[in-house]
Amino acid sequence: NTTTLTLSANIRTGGNITVRSLGTLTQSTSTAQTITGTLTIQSGGSFKHADNSTAQSNVIDFSVAGFDLQSGGTVNIDHLGYDGGGSVNPGVNGRGPGAGSGGSGVISGGGAYAGNGGNGINSGSYSGTGGTGYGNFATPNFLGSGGGSGTFAAGGAGGGAMKITITGGGTVTVAGTISAKGGNVVFYKCFAVR
C-alpha cells in the first residue's frame, strides 16, 4: 500500500521522521519545518514538495539534526517550479523571475535559474528569448522559472527548490537520488477536421 503524508502547516517541532518504501512525504507550504531528530528516506520512499504556479508557495525547507537519504530513496522535485507558458497560442511567456519568452512554431525560450535559459532558434533566427538568470547556484533558495510556449508546444515548468539545514553538528548521508530538473516542452497534436 502506498501512503502519503502532506505537511500543509508548520509542524512546530518533532522527533524523527522516517519515510518507508512506497511512502511519500510532501511539503505543501514554504514554511520552514523543524525536527530535533533525523529525517530518513528509506529505499522506495520519496520526498517532494507540492506544485507551484505563478508564486513560490511550496518548497522543501527542513531544519534537522540529521538527513539520511538511503539507496533507493528519492527526493524528486522535477517540474515543480514556476509554470511554463501553457497556451496553444504563440508567444505566451513562462512564469517566474527568469521566465522564457514565447516563440513561434515549436520554438520558444527556456526558463532560467542560476544561469540564463536557452534562446529558441528556428532556421537560424531567434524565436523566443531565454530567461535571465537569477539566484545562486551554490545556495539555491528559489524555484526554477518556466519556459515560453510556441504555436504547437507548451513551455516546460521549472525545477523545484530544496533547503535542508543540519543543526547541532549532525550528519548528512546521500546514497539515494536528488533531482530538481525543469520540464521539456509539451507538444500538442493538431488535426484538421473536414
Secondary structure as UniProt FT lines:
FT   STRAND          3..7
FT   STRAND          17..19
FT   TURN            21..22
FT   STRAND          23..27
FT   STRAND          33..34
FT   STRAND          38..41
FT   TURN            43..44
FT   STRAND          46..49
FT   STRAND          60..64
FT   STRAND          66..69
FT   TURN            71..72
FT   STRAND          74..76
FT   TURN            78..79
FT   TURN            90..91
FT   TURN            97..98
FT   TURN            105..106
FT   STRAND          121..122
FT   TURN            123..124
FT   STRAND          125..126
FT   STRAND          153..154
FT   STRAND          162..166
FT   TURN            168..169
FT   STRAND          172..174
FT   STRAND          177..179
FT   STRAND          186..187
//
